[in-house]
Amino acid sequence: MLQVVEGMIDQEGKLRILGKVKLPKSRRVIITILDEEPSDEISNLALISETSLARDWDRPEEDEAWSHLAQLPSL
């Protein structure tokens, strides 16, 4: 099943996903960079969400769930 998720990417290439994404397993993604600047509303939402998402992502269960990616060769 395909999902569309909105996000923002900054000048250094740091990607922020706006909202939660729950998946049964890891999945490949395709990122399309739009030729428009984000609105202030989207920027503020990303900053507000960052702390909350960091708490969720920085759990030992998340590290374990994604540990197989550390074994993949670098691109």
N, C-alpha and C positions, 0 to 999 in steps of 0.2 A: 504494500500500500504506500503510495506517495503522500508526503506531507509537505506543506509549504510553511516555512517558519521565517518570520522577519528578524533581521539582525542589523547590526552596524559594524563597520570595519574602520579603524582609524588610520592615520597616516603611516604608522609603524606596522600595519597589518594585523593588529589585535582585533579579533572578532568577538563581538558580544551578541549573544542570542537573546532576543526580547521575548521572554516567556519560557515556560517549562517545556521540556521535551522528554517524554517517557517512551522508552523502546524496550522490547523484550530482549534484544541483543544489540551489539554494535552494528552500525550501518554505514555504508559509504554515503558521501554527500557531494552535491554539486553546488558551488557557490556562484551566483550571478551578481556581479557588481554593477549597480545602476548608475547612470550618468546624472545623478542629482544629489544634492546635499540633503542630509536629514533635517527635519524640522526641529525646533527647540523642544517640542513636546516629546519626540522620540528620544532625543538626547537625554532629557531629564529622566525619562522612564528607564533608560539603560543604566544611568547612574544610580537611581533608586533601587533597581533590581540587583545590582552587582553584589552587594553585601549579602543579601538573602540567598542568592544563587551560590555564592562562594561557600557559605555554610553547608549547603547541600552537597556541593561538589567535593569539599574537603573532608569527606568522611572516609574511614577505612573501607567501608563497603564499596564505595565508588572506585577507590584505588584498586581493589581486588577485581572489580567488574571490568576495568579497562587495562589491567596489567598485561594482557596478551598483546596489546599494541606496542609495548616496549620492545617486543621481540621482532617487530617488522623492520625491514631495512629502510634507511633514510632515503628520501627522494632527492 
